[in-house]
């Protein structure tokens, strides 16, 4: 079974959109959270989660299994997915 993939994104972020598009094109299943569309406690909780993986809290933060990739780095994403 492949590693679960979670992406923390901003709805307006070009790099975040490119990451989602790349994974879609590769037919890779993933979950994502548009952090800027959340409010209140839910948003605060997700930001704390992002900080555990990426202390700078920048986007996209991509988690593939236990590997963290910050930013749209196609080469690193391909490598982590074994593509």
C-alpha positions as CSV (number, residue, x, y, z in Angstrom):
1,X,0.0,0.0,0.0
2,X,1.5,3.4,-0.9
3,X,2.3,5.9,1.8
4,X,-0.6,8.3,2.5
5,X,-0.1,11.8,1.1
6,X,-1.2,15.0,2.8
7,X,-0.7,18.4,1.4
8,X,-1.3,21.6,3.4
9,X,-2.0,24.4,0.9
10,X,-3.4,27.9,0.5
11,X,-6.2,28.2,-2.0
12,X,-4.6,31.2,-3.7
13,X,-1.0,29.8,-3.9
14,X,0.3,29.0,-7.4
15,X,2.9,26.5,-6.1
16,X,0.1,24.7,-4.2
17,X,-2.0,24.5,-7.3
18,X,0.9,23.2,-9.3
19,X,1.6,20.5,-6.7
20,X,-2.1,19.3,-6.8
21,X,-2.1,19.4,-10.6
22,X,1.1,17.4,-10.8
23,X,-0.2,14.7,-8.5
24,X,-3.5,14.6,-10.4
25,X,-1.6,14.2,-13.7
26,X,0.4,11.3,-12.1
27,X,-2.9,9.7,-11.0
28,X,-1.7,9.9,-7.3
29,X,-4.3,10.0,-4.6
30,X,-3.8,12.6,-1.9
31,X,-5.6,14.6,0.7
32,X,-5.2,18.3,1.1
33,X,-6.3,21.1,3.4
34,X,-6.6,24.7,2.1
35,X,-5.5,26.3,5.4
36,X,-6.6,29.8,4.4
37,X,-10.2,28.6,4.0
38,X,-10.4,27.4,7.6
39,X,-11.5,29.5,10.5
40,X,-11.1,29.7,14.2
41,X,-10.0,26.7,16.2
42,X,-10.0,24.4,13.2
43,X,-7.5,26.7,11.5
44,X,-5.4,27.1,14.6
45,X,-5.2,23.3,15.0
46,X,-4.2,22.7,11.4
47,X,-1.5,25.4,11.7
48,X,-0.1,23.6,14.7
49,X,0.0,20.4,12.7
50,X,1.8,22.1,9.8
51,X,4.4,23.6,12.3
52,X,5.2,20.0,13.5
53,X,6.3,19.1,10.0
54,X,7.5,22.5,8.8
55,X,8.4,25.0,11.6
56,X,8.4,27.9,9.0
57,X,4.7,27.1,8.3
58,X,5.2,27.8,4.5
59,X,3.1,26.3,1.7
60,X,2.8,23.9,0.2
61,X,3.9,21.5,2.9
62,X,3.7,18.0,1.4
63,X,3.9,14.9,3.6
64,X,4.5,11.6,1.9
65,X,4.6,8.9,4.6
66,X,7.2,10.3,7.0
67,X,9.0,12.5,4.4
68,X,8.3,16.2,4.3
69,X,8.8,18.3,1.2
70,X,8.3,22.1,1.5
71,X,7.4,23.9,-1.8
72,X,6.7,22.6,-5.2
73,X,9.8,20.5,-5.9
74,X,8.8,18.1,-8.7
75,X,12.0,16.1,-8.5
76,X,11.8,15.5,-4.8
77,X,8.1,14.6,-5.1
78,X,8.8,12.1,-7.9
79,X,11.7,10.6,-5.8
80,X,9.5,10.3,-2.7
81,X,6.8,8.6,-4.8
82,X,9.2,6.4,-6.6
83,X,8.1,7.8,-10.0
